[in-house]
Amino acid sequence: SEPYRMFTSRAEFRLSLRADNADLRLTDLGIELGCVSERRSIRFRAKRDAIQSTVASLKARHLTPNEAASHGIALNHDGIRRDGFELLAFPSLDWTTLARVWPELSSVPNAIAQQVEIDAKYSVYLHRQSVEVEAHRRDEALKLPETLDFDHVPGLSNEIRMRLKASRPQTLGQASRLDGMTPSALTVIAVWARRSAANHAA
């Protein structure tokens, strides 16, 4: 009923749904459905394997802050030994910088290096998002008090407020499946549901 939610900009956890990784996310599904040619399947698997191998190679290489400094890389002197993938996540570091530390990385094809670098840059944010996803799953069963007055819940659009009042969802999971519902609105509803329940218990 909401085809516009197929757009990345309206997806709940859109950091994962990027154009650069669309082939990695979807080609396997296409293969299962039989709509990907054998030639493309071979090329896709080769790319996926090359990315996985490159990430593994980066994670097998480590630098301490002092070792990084000897290569002209400024890190916090916290004594933490970081692997290549973690280093690549820093905004100030790129593939060329790491290739000066480990020259063998220069042999990695440019397309693979670019994808791994993008994945590394997003990794910190994706970790935070995965925590949000787990919290969202736990909150699915959160019961909404029957006394919760959506007219007094701030931050809701009039459209969402009307839909909530018309359907009176019993749980946060039910509310999440209403047309037009957004992650920010769900967060507000969850906070007010807990607050209302606490006040009622007191």
Biotite code that builds the C-alpha atoms (Angstrom):
import biotite.structure as struc

atoms = struc.array([
    struc.Atom([0.000, 0.000, 0.000], chain_id="A", res_id=1, res_name="SER", atom_name="CA", element="C"),
    struc.Atom([3.041, 2.279, 0.276], chain_id="A", res_id=2, res_name="GLU", atom_name="CA", element="C"),
    struc.Atom([5.232, 1.757, -2.801], chain_id="A", res_id=3, res_name="PRO", atom_name="CA", element="C"),
    struc.Atom([7.233, 4.911, -1.996], chain_id="A", res_id=4, res_name="TYR", atom_name="CA", element="C"),
    struc.Atom([8.703, 3.102, 1.014], chain_id="A", res_id=5, res_name="ARG", atom_name="CA", element="C"),
    struc.Atom([10.665, 0.995, -1.449], chain_id="A", res_id=6, res_name="MET", atom_name="CA", element="C"),
    struc.Atom([12.814, 4.076, -2.018], chain_id="A", res_id=7, res_name="PHE", atom_name="CA", element="C"),
    struc.Atom([16.028, 4.030, -0.004], chain_id="A", res_id=8, res_name="THR", atom_name="CA", element="C"),
    struc.Atom([15.259, 7.452, 1.489], chain_id="A", res_id=9, res_name="SER", atom_name="CA", element="C"),
    struc.Atom([12.143, 6.043, 3.204], chain_id="A", res_id=10, res_name="ARG", atom_name="CA", element="C"),
    struc.Atom([13.601, 2.708, 4.297], chain_id="A", res_id=11, res_name="ALA", atom_name="CA", element="C"),
    struc.Atom([13.854, 2.092, 8.038], chain_id="A", res_id=12, res_name="GLU", atom_name="CA", element="C"),
    struc.Atom([17.526, 1.107, 8.087], chain_id="A", res_id=13, res_name="PHE", atom_name="CA", element="C"),
    struc.Atom([18.803, 2.735, 4.944], chain_id="A", res_id=14, res_name="ARG", atom_name="CA", element="C"),
    struc.Atom([22.531, 2.741, 5.741], chain_id="A", res_id=15, res_name="LEU", atom_name="CA", element="C"),
    struc.Atom([22.588, -0.895, 4.626], chain_id="A", res_id=16, res_name="SER", atom_name="CA", element="C"),
    struc.Atom([20.621, -0.210, 1.462], chain_id="A", res_id=17, res_name="LEU", atom_name="CA", element="C"),
    struc.Atom([23.208, 1.645, -0.570], chain_id="A", res_id=18, res_name="ARG", atom_name="CA", element="C"),
    struc.Atom([23.589, 1.766, -4.324], chain_id="A", res_id=19, res_name="ALA", atom_name="CA", element="C"),
    struc.Atom([27.240, 0.713, -4.101], chain_id="A", res_id=20, res_name="ASP", atom_name="CA", element="C"),
    struc.Atom([26.401, -2.637, -2.477], chain_id="A", res_id=21, res_name="ASN", atom_name="CA", element="C"),
    struc.Atom([23.157, -3.395, -4.330], chain_id="A", res_id=22, res_name="ALA", atom_name="CA", element="C"),
    struc.Atom([24.759, -6.190, -6.354], chain_id="A", res_id=23, res_name="ASP", atom_name="CA", element="C"),
    struc.Atom([26.226, -7.798, -3.218], chain_id="A", res_id=24, res_name="LEU", atom_name="CA", element="C"),
    struc.Atom([22.875, -7.649, -1.434], chain_id="A", res_id=25, res_name="ARG", atom_name="CA", element="C"),
    struc.Atom([20.593, -8.732, -4.259], chain_id="A", res_id=26, res_name="LEU", atom_name="CA", element="C"),
    struc.Atom([22.414, -10.849, -6.839], chain_id="A", res_id=27, res_name="THR", atom_name="CA", element="C"),
    struc.Atom([22.231, -14.016, -4.728], chain_id="A", res_id=28, res_name="ASP", atom_name="CA", element="C"),
    struc.Atom([18.462, -13.572, -4.567], chain_id="A", res_id=29, res_name="LEU", atom_name="CA", element="C"),
    struc.Atom([18.391, -13.107, -8.330], chain_id="A", res_id=30, res_name="GLY", atom_name="CA", element="C"),
    struc.Atom([20.388, -16.300, -8.791], chain_id="A", res_id=31, res_name="ILE", atom_name="CA", element="C"),
    struc.Atom([17.938, -18.215, -6.571], chain_id="A", res_id=32, res_name="GLU", atom_name="CA", element="C"),
    struc.Atom([15.042, -16.864, -8.621], chain_id="A", res_id=33, res_name="LEU", atom_name="CA", element="C"),
    struc.Atom([16.750, -17.811, -11.878], chain_id="A", res_id=34, res_name="GLY", atom_name="CA", element="C"),
    struc.Atom([16.880, -14.312, -13.331], chain_id="A", res_id=35, res_name="CYS", atom_name="CA", element="C"),
    struc.Atom([20.677, -13.914, -13.366], chain_id="A", res_id=36, res_name="VAL", atom_name="CA", element="C"),
    struc.Atom([22.714, -15.334, -16.231], chain_id="A", res_id=37, res_name="SER", atom_name="CA", element="C"),
    struc.Atom([25.475, -17.850, -15.612], chain_id="A", res_id=38, res_name="GLU", atom_name="CA", element="C"),
    struc.Atom([28.049, -15.382, -16.931], chain_id="A", res_id=39, res_name="ARG", atom_name="CA", element="C"),
    struc.Atom([26.967, -12.708, -14.494], chain_id="A", res_id=40, res_name="ARG", atom_name="CA", element="C"),
    struc.Atom([26.772, -15.240, -11.661], chain_id="A", res_id=41, res_name="SER", atom_name="CA", element="C"),
    struc.Atom([30.401, -16.152, -12.228], chain_id="A", res_id=42, res_name="ILE", atom_name="CA", element="C"),
    struc.Atom([31.467, -12.493, -12.299], chain_id="A", res_id=43, res_name="ARG", atom_name="CA", element="C"),
    struc.Atom([29.453, -11.742, -9.162], chain_id="A", res_id=44, res_name="PHE", atom_name="CA", element="C"),
    struc.Atom([30.916, -14.640, -7.191], chain_id="A", res_id=45, res_name="ARG", atom_name="CA", element="C"),
    struc.Atom([34.426, -13.640, -8.248], chain_id="A", res_id=46, res_name="ALA", atom_name="CA", element="C"),
    struc.Atom([33.831, -10.075, -7.040], chain_id="A", res_id=47, res_name="LYS", atom_name="CA", element="C"),
    struc.Atom([32.277, -11.216, -3.765], chain_id="A", res_id=48, res_name="ARG", atom_name="CA", element="C"),
    struc.Atom([35.136, -13.636, -3.094], chain_id="A", res_id=49, res_name="ASP", atom_name="CA", element="C"),
    struc.Atom([37.712, -10.948, -3.911], chain_id="A", res_id=50, res_name="ALA", atom_name="CA", element="C"),
    struc.Atom([36.078, -8.522, -1.471], chain_id="A", res_id=51, res_name="ILE", atom_name="CA", element="C"),
    struc.Atom([35.922, -11.117, 1.296], chain_id="A", res_id=52, res_name="GLN", atom_name="CA", element="C"),
    struc.Atom([39.532, -12.105, 0.691], chain_id="A", res_id=53, res_name="SER", atom_name="CA", element="C"),
    struc.Atom([40.670, -8.474, 0.741], chain_id="A", res_id=54, res_name="THR", atom_name="CA", element="C"),
    struc.Atom([38.819, -7.744, 3.982], chain_id="A", res_id=55, res_name="VAL", atom_name="CA", element="C"),
    struc.Atom([40.364, -10.842, 5.556], chain_id="A", res_id=56, res_name="ALA", atom_name="CA", element="C"),
    struc.Atom([43.784, -9.708, 4.379], chain_id="A", res_id=57, res_name="SER", atom_name="CA", element="C"),
    struc.Atom([43.293, -6.269, 5.939], chain_id="A", res_id=58, res_name="LEU", atom_name="CA", element="C"),
    struc.Atom([42.125, -7.776, 9.224], chain_id="A", res_id=59, res_name="LYS", atom_name="CA", element="C"),
    struc.Atom([45.277, -9.899, 9.346], chain_id="A", res_id=60, res_name="ALA", atom_name="CA", element="C"),
    struc.Atom([47.481, -6.766, 9.305], chain_id="A", res_id=61, res_name="ARG", atom_name="CA", element="C"),
    struc.Atom([47.881, -4.598, 12.409], chain_id="A", res_id=62, res_name="HIS", atom_name="CA", element="C"),
    struc.Atom([49.500, -1.367, 13.522], chain_id="A", res_id=63, res_name="LEU", atom_name="CA", element="C"),
    struc.Atom([50.038, 0.163, 16.942], chain_id="A", res_id=64, res_name="THR", atom_name="CA", element="C"),
    struc.Atom([49.840, 3.968, 17.229], chain_id="A", res_id=65, res_name="PRO", atom_name="CA", element="C"),
    struc.Atom([53.656, 4.137, 17.360], chain_id="A", res_id=66, res_name="ASN", atom_name="CA", element="C"),
    struc.Atom([54.013, 1.941, 14.270], chain_id="A", res_id=67, res_name="GLU", atom_name="CA", element="C"),
    struc.Atom([51.409, 4.077, 12.493], chain_id="A", res_id=68, res_name="ALA", atom_name="CA", element="C"),
    struc.Atom([53.329, 7.236, 13.413], chain_id="A", res_id=69, res_name="ALA", atom_name="CA", element="C"),
    struc.Atom([56.465, 5.822, 11.796], chain_id="A", res_id=70, res_name="SER", atom_name="CA", element="C"),
    struc.Atom([54.491, 5.718, 8.538], chain_id="A", res_id=71, res_name="HIS", atom_name="CA", element="C"),
    struc.Atom([53.191, 9.256, 8.961], chain_id="A", res_id=72, res_name="GLY", atom_name="CA", element="C"),
    struc.Atom([49.752, 8.167, 10.199], chain_id="A", res_id=73, res_name="ILE", atom_name="CA", element="C"),
    struc.Atom([48.487, 10.121, 13.196], chain_id="A", res_id=74, res_name="ALA", atom_name="CA", element="C"),
    struc.Atom([46.416, 8.075, 15.652], chain_id="A", res_id=75, res_name="LEU", atom_name="CA", element="C"),
    struc.Atom([45.482, 8.560, 19.283], chain_id="A", res_id=76, res_name="ASN", atom_name="CA", element="C"),
    struc.Atom([48.288, 7.195, 21.437], chain_id="A", res_id=77, res_name="HIS", atom_name="CA", element="C"),
    struc.Atom([45.942, 4.868, 23.284], chain_id="A", res_id=78, res_name="ASP", atom_name="CA", element="C"),
    struc.Atom([48.028, 1.724, 22.873], chain_id="A", res_id=79, res_name="GLY", atom_name="CA", element="C"),
    struc.Atom([45.289, 0.035, 20.845], chain_id="A", res_id=80, res_name="ILE", atom_name="CA", element="C"),
    struc.Atom([46.514, -2.244, 18.078], chain_id="A", res_id=81, res_name="ARG", atom_name="CA", element="C"),
    struc.Atom([44.205, -1.765, 15.083], chain_id="A", res_id=82, res_name="ARG", atom_name="CA", element="C"),
    struc.Atom([43.830, -3.938, 12.018], chain_id="A", res_id=83, res_name="ASP", atom_name="CA", element="C"),
    struc.Atom([43.840, -2.619, 8.453], chain_id="A", res_id=84, res_name="GLY", atom_name="CA", element="C"),
    struc.Atom([40.063, -2.624, 8.129], chain_id="A", res_id=85, res_name="PHE", atom_name="CA", element="C"),
    struc.Atom([39.684, -0.585, 11.324], chain_id="A", res_id=86, res_name="GLU", atom_name="CA", element="C"),
    struc.Atom([42.311, 1.864, 10.092], chain_id="A", res_id=87, res_name="LEU", atom_name="CA", element="C"),
    struc.Atom([40.513, 2.238, 6.768], chain_id="A", res_id=88, res_name="LEU", atom_name="CA", element="C"),
    struc.Atom([37.390, 3.319, 8.677], chain_id="A", res_id=89, res_name="ALA", atom_name="CA", element="C"),
    struc.Atom([39.138, 6.538, 9.738], chain_id="A", res_id=90, res_name="PHE", atom_name="CA", element="C"),
    struc.Atom([37.995, 9.468, 7.564], chain_id="A", res_id=91, res_name="PRO", atom_name="CA", element="C"),
    struc.Atom([41.574, 10.686, 7.205], chain_id="A", res_id=92, res_name="SER", atom_name="CA", element="C"),
    struc.Atom([42.896, 7.362, 5.854], chain_id="A", res_id=93, res_name="LEU", atom_name="CA", element="C"),
    struc.Atom([42.370, 5.839, 2.428], chain_id="A", res_id=94, res_name="ASP", atom_name="CA", element="C"),
    struc.Atom([43.525, 2.837, 0.431], chain_id="A", res_id=95, res_name="TRP", atom_name="CA", element="C"),
    struc.Atom([46.556, 4.674, -0.964], chain_id="A", res_id=96, res_name="THR", atom_name="CA", element="C"),
    struc.Atom([47.744, 5.451, 2.559], chain_id="A", res_id=97, res_name="THR", atom_name="CA", element="C"),
    struc.Atom([47.504, 1.819, 3.637], chain_id="A", res_id=98, res_name="LEU", atom_name="CA", element="C"),
    struc.Atom([49.225, 0.681, 0.446], chain_id="A", res_id=99, res_name="ALA", atom_name="CA", element="C"),
    struc.Atom([52.246, 2.751, 1.471], chain_id="A", res_id=100, res_name="ARG", atom_name="CA", element="C"),
    struc.Atom([52.349, 0.789, 4.722], chain_id="A", res_id=101, res_name="VAL", atom_name="CA", element="C"),
    struc.Atom([51.676, -2.574, 3.086], chain_id="A", res_id=102, res_name="TRP", atom_name="CA", element="C"),
    struc.Atom([52.809, -2.324, -0.579], chain_id="A", res_id=103, res_name="PRO", atom_name="CA", element="C"),
    struc.Atom([51.187, -5.653, -1.454], chain_id="A", res_id=104, res_name="GLU", atom_name="CA", element="C"),
    struc.Atom([47.788, -3.927, -1.193], chain_id="A", res_id=105, res_name="LEU", atom_name="CA", element="C"),
    struc.Atom([48.644, -2.031, -4.388], chain_id="A", res_id=106, res_name="SER", atom_name="CA", element="C"),
    struc.Atom([47.913, -5.204, -6.367], chain_id="A", res_id=107, res_name="SER", atom_name="CA", element="C"),
    struc.Atom([44.245, -5.188, -5.317], chain_id="A", res_id=108, res_name="VAL", atom_name="CA", element="C"),
    struc.Atom([42.041, -4.149, -8.270], chain_id="A", res_id=109, res_name="PRO", atom_name="CA", element="C"),
    struc.Atom([40.743, -0.602, -7.950], chain_id="A", res_id=110, res_name="ASN", atom_name="CA", element="C"),
    struc.Atom([37.059, -1.609, -7.968], chain_id="A", res_id=111, res_name="ALA", atom_name="CA", element="C"),
    struc.Atom([37.616, -4.064, -5.110], chain_id="A", res_id=112, res_name="ILE", atom_name="CA", element="C"),
    struc.Atom([39.692, -1.575, -3.121], chain_id="A", res_id=113, res_name="ALA", atom_name="CA", element="C"),
    struc.Atom([36.997, 1.084, -3.517], chain_id="A", res_id=114, res_name="GLN", atom_name="CA", element="C"),
    struc.Atom([34.231, -1.252, -2.325], chain_id="A", res_id=115, res_name="GLN", atom_name="CA", element="C"),
    struc.Atom([36.239, -2.390, 0.697], chain_id="A", res_id=116, res_name="VAL", atom_name="CA", element="C"),
    struc.Atom([37.073, 1.208, 1.585], chain_id="A", res_id=117, res_name="GLU", atom_name="CA", element="C"),
    struc.Atom([33.387, 2.215, 1.380], chain_id="A", res_id=118, res_name="ILE", atom_name="CA", element="C"),
    struc.Atom([32.443, -0.769, 3.548], chain_id="A", res_id=119, res_name="ASP", atom_name="CA", element="C"),
    struc.Atom([35.094, 0.209, 6.092], chain_id="A", res_id=120, res_name="ALA", atom_name="CA", element="C"),
    struc.Atom([33.924, 3.834, 6.226], chain_id="A", res_id=121, res_name="LYS", atom_name="CA", element="C"),
    struc.Atom([30.338, 2.695, 6.838], chain_id="A", res_id=122, res_name="TYR", atom_name="CA", element="C"),
    struc.Atom([31.253, -0.074, 9.306], chain_id="A", res_id=123, res_name="SER", atom_name="CA", element="C"),
    struc.Atom([31.084, 2.107, 12.445], chain_id="A", res_id=124, res_name="VAL", atom_name="CA", element="C"),
    struc.Atom([27.663, 3.463, 11.474], chain_id="A", res_id=125, res_name="TYR", atom_name="CA", element="C"),
    struc.Atom([26.414, 0.021, 10.477], chain_id="A", res_id=126, res_name="LEU", atom_name="CA", element="C"),
    struc.Atom([27.407, -1.314, 13.889], chain_id="A", res_id=127, res_name="HIS", atom_name="CA", element="C"),
    struc.Atom([25.317, 1.411, 15.526], chain_id="A", res_id=128, res_name="ARG", atom_name="CA", element="C"),
    struc.Atom([22.459, 0.615, 13.174], chain_id="A", res_id=129, res_name="GLN", atom_name="CA", element="C"),
    struc.Atom([22.636, -3.097, 14.018], chain_id="A", res_id=130, res_name="SER", atom_name="CA", element="C"),
    struc.Atom([22.236, -2.135, 17.692], chain_id="A", res_id=131, res_name="VAL", atom_name="CA", element="C"),
    struc.Atom([19.165, -0.089, 16.705], chain_id="A", res_id=132, res_name="GLU", atom_name="CA", element="C"),
    struc.Atom([17.769, -3.047, 14.756], chain_id="A", res_id=133, res_name="VAL", atom_name="CA", element="C"),
    struc.Atom([18.159, -5.338, 17.765], chain_id="A", res_id=134, res_name="GLU", atom_name="CA", element="C"),
    struc.Atom([16.522, -2.746, 20.018], chain_id="A", res_id=135, res_name="ALA", atom_name="CA", element="C"),
    struc.Atom([13.700, -2.402, 17.495], chain_id="A", res_id=136, res_name="HIS", atom_name="CA", element="C"),
    struc.Atom([13.165, -6.165, 17.511], chain_id="A", res_id=137, res_name="ARG", atom_name="CA", element="C"),
    struc.Atom([13.041, -6.201, 21.313], chain_id="A", res_id=138, res_name="ARG", atom_name="CA", element="C"),
    struc.Atom([10.546, -3.346, 21.267], chain_id="A", res_id=139, res_name="ASP", atom_name="CA", element="C"),
    struc.Atom([8.233, -5.139, 18.822], chain_id="A", res_id=140, res_name="GLU", atom_name="CA", element="C"),
    struc.Atom([6.345, -6.662, 21.764], chain_id="A", res_id=141, res_name="ALA", atom_name="CA", element="C"),
    struc.Atom([6.242, -3.459, 23.826], chain_id="A", res_id=142, res_name="LEU", atom_name="CA", element="C"),
    struc.Atom([2.623, -3.007, 24.882], chain_id="A", res_id=143, res_name="LYS", atom_name="CA", element="C"),
    struc.Atom([1.072, 0.408, 24.365], chain_id="A", res_id=144, res_name="LEU", atom_name="CA", element="C"),
    struc.Atom([-1.103, 1.466, 27.316], chain_id="A", res_id=145, res_name="PRO", atom_name="CA", element="C"),
    struc.Atom([-4.808, 1.697, 26.497], chain_id="A", res_id=146, res_name="GLU", atom_name="CA", element="C"),
    struc.Atom([-4.735, 5.087, 28.183], chain_id="A", res_id=147, res_name="THR", atom_name="CA", element="C"),
    struc.Atom([-2.004, 6.450, 25.899], chain_id="A", res_id=148, res_name="LEU", atom_name="CA", element="C"),
    struc.Atom([-3.380, 9.657, 24.394], chain_id="A", res_id=149, res_name="ASP", atom_name="CA", element="C"),
    struc.Atom([-1.769, 10.141, 20.994], chain_id="A", res_id=150, res_name="PHE", atom_name="CA", element="C"),
    struc.Atom([-2.992, 13.753, 20.914], chain_id="A", res_id=151, res_name="ASP", atom_name="CA", element="C"),
    struc.Atom([-0.507, 14.499, 23.697], chain_id="A", res_id=152, res_name="HIS", atom_name="CA", element="C"),
    struc.Atom([2.457, 12.666, 22.147], chain_id="A", res_id=153, res_name="VAL", atom_name="CA", element="C"),
    struc.Atom([4.739, 15.358, 20.643], chain_id="A", res_id=154, res_name="PRO", atom_name="CA", element="C"),
    struc.Atom([6.581, 15.006, 17.370], chain_id="A", res_id=155, res_name="GLY", atom_name="CA", element="C"),
    struc.Atom([3.902, 13.066, 15.502], chain_id="A", res_id=156, res_name="LEU", atom_name="CA", element="C"),
    struc.Atom([2.510, 14.282, 12.205], chain_id="A", res_id=157, res_name="SER", atom_name="CA", element="C"),
    struc.Atom([-1.238, 14.805, 12.014], chain_id="A", res_id=158, res_name="ASN", atom_name="CA", element="C"),
    struc.Atom([-1.451, 11.933, 9.527], chain_id="A", res_id=159, res_name="GLU", atom_name="CA", element="C"),
    struc.Atom([0.307, 9.458, 11.838], chain_id="A", res_id=160, res_name="ILE", atom_name="CA", element="C"),
    struc.Atom([-1.673, 10.704, 14.844], chain_id="A", res_id=161, res_name="ARG", atom_name="CA", element="C"),
    struc.Atom([-4.961, 10.083, 12.989], chain_id="A", res_id=162, res_name="MET", atom_name="CA", element="C"),
    struc.Atom([-3.906, 6.581, 11.912], chain_id="A", res_id=163, res_name="ARG", atom_name="CA", element="C"),
    struc.Atom([-2.870, 5.676, 15.447], chain_id="A", res_id=164, res_name="LEU", atom_name="CA", element="C"),
    struc.Atom([-6.156, 6.909, 16.908], chain_id="A", res_id=165, res_name="LYS", atom_name="CA", element="C"),
    struc.Atom([-8.144, 5.046, 14.259], chain_id="A", res_id=166, res_name="ALA", atom_name="CA", element="C"),
    struc.Atom([-6.359, 1.708, 14.644], chain_id="A", res_id=167, res_name="SER", atom_name="CA", element="C"),
    struc.Atom([-5.390, 1.846, 18.358], chain_id="A", res_id=168, res_name="ARG", atom_name="CA", element="C"),
    struc.Atom([-2.417, -0.573, 18.019], chain_id="A", res_id=169, res_name="PRO", atom_name="CA", element="C"),
    struc.Atom([-1.815, -2.703, 21.096], chain_id="A", res_id=170, res_name="GLN", atom_name="CA", element="C"),
    struc.Atom([1.945, -3.079, 20.623], chain_id="A", res_id=171, res_name="THR", atom_name="CA", element="C"),
    struc.Atom([4.778, -1.074, 19.132], chain_id="A", res_id=172, res_name="LEU", atom_name="CA", element="C"),
    struc.Atom([5.134, -3.790, 16.485], chain_id="A", res_id=173, res_name="GLY", atom_name="CA", element="C"),
    struc.Atom([1.562, -3.232, 15.343], chain_id="A", res_id=174, res_name="GLN", atom_name="CA", element="C"),
    struc.Atom([2.160, 0.524, 15.245], chain_id="A", res_id=175, res_name="ALA", atom_name="CA", element="C"),
    struc.Atom([5.288, 0.003, 13.123], chain_id="A", res_id=176, res_name="SER", atom_name="CA", element="C"),
    struc.Atom([3.222, -1.642, 10.396], chain_id="A", res_id=177, res_name="ARG", atom_name="CA", element="C"),
    struc.Atom([0.798, 1.238, 9.971], chain_id="A", res_id=178, res_name="LEU", atom_name="CA", element="C"),
    struc.Atom([0.929, 3.074, 6.653], chain_id="A", res_id=179, res_name="ASP", atom_name="CA", element="C"),
    struc.Atom([3.136, 6.159, 6.864], chain_id="A", res_id=180, res_name="GLY", atom_name="CA", element="C"),
    struc.Atom([4.819, 5.188, 10.125], chain_id="A", res_id=181, res_name="MET", atom_name="CA", element="C"),
    struc.Atom([8.423, 6.393, 10.470], chain_id="A", res_id=182, res_name="THR", atom_name="CA", element="C"),
    struc.Atom([11.317, 5.269, 12.711], chain_id="A", res_id=183, res_name="PRO", atom_name="CA", element="C"),
    struc.Atom([11.403, 8.642, 14.490], chain_id="A", res_id=184, res_name="SER", atom_name="CA", element="C"),
    struc.Atom([7.665, 8.444, 15.248], chain_id="A", res_id=185, res_name="ALA", atom_name="CA", element="C"),
    struc.Atom([8.098, 4.919, 16.630], chain_id="A", res_id=186, res_name="LEU", atom_name="CA", element="C"),
    struc.Atom([10.879, 6.116, 18.906], chain_id="A", res_id=187, res_name="THR", atom_name="CA", element="C"),
    struc.Atom([8.670, 8.878, 20.307], chain_id="A", res_id=188, res_name="VAL", atom_name="CA", element="C"),
    struc.Atom([5.758, 6.469, 20.818], chain_id="A", res_id=189, res_name="ILE", atom_name="CA", element="C"),
    struc.Atom([8.020, 3.976, 22.616], chain_id="A", res_id=190, res_name="ALA", atom_name="CA", element="C"),
    struc.Atom([9.333, 6.671, 24.977], chain_id="A", res_id=191, res_name="VAL", atom_name="CA", element="C"),
    struc.Atom([5.844, 7.873, 25.809], chain_id="A", res_id=192, res_name="TRP", atom_name="CA", element="C"),
    struc.Atom([4.525, 4.337, 26.222], chain_id="A", res_id=193, res_name="ALA", atom_name="CA", element="C"),
    struc.Atom([7.219, 3.565, 28.782], chain_id="A", res_id=194, res_name="ARG", atom_name="CA", element="C"),
    struc.Atom([6.650, 6.886, 30.532], chain_id="A", res_id=195, res_name="ARG", atom_name="CA", element="C"),
    struc.Atom([2.906, 6.304, 30.651], chain_id="A", res_id=196, res_name="SER", atom_name="CA", element="C"),
    struc.Atom([3.392, 2.772, 31.998], chain_id="A", res_id=197, res_name="ALA", atom_name="CA", element="C"),
    struc.Atom([5.802, 4.024, 34.679], chain_id="A", res_id=198, res_name="ALA", atom_name="CA", element="C"),
    struc.Atom([3.404, 6.752, 35.772], chain_id="A", res_id=199, res_name="ASN", atom_name="CA", element="C"),
    struc.Atom([0.555, 4.244, 35.915], chain_id="A", res_id=200, res_name="HIS", atom_name="CA", element="C"),
    struc.Atom([2.658, 1.839, 38.009], chain_id="A", res_id=201, res_name="ALA", atom_name="CA", element="C"),
    struc.Atom([3.602, 4.645, 40.402], chain_id="A", res_id=202, res_name="ALA", atom_name="CA", element="C"),
])
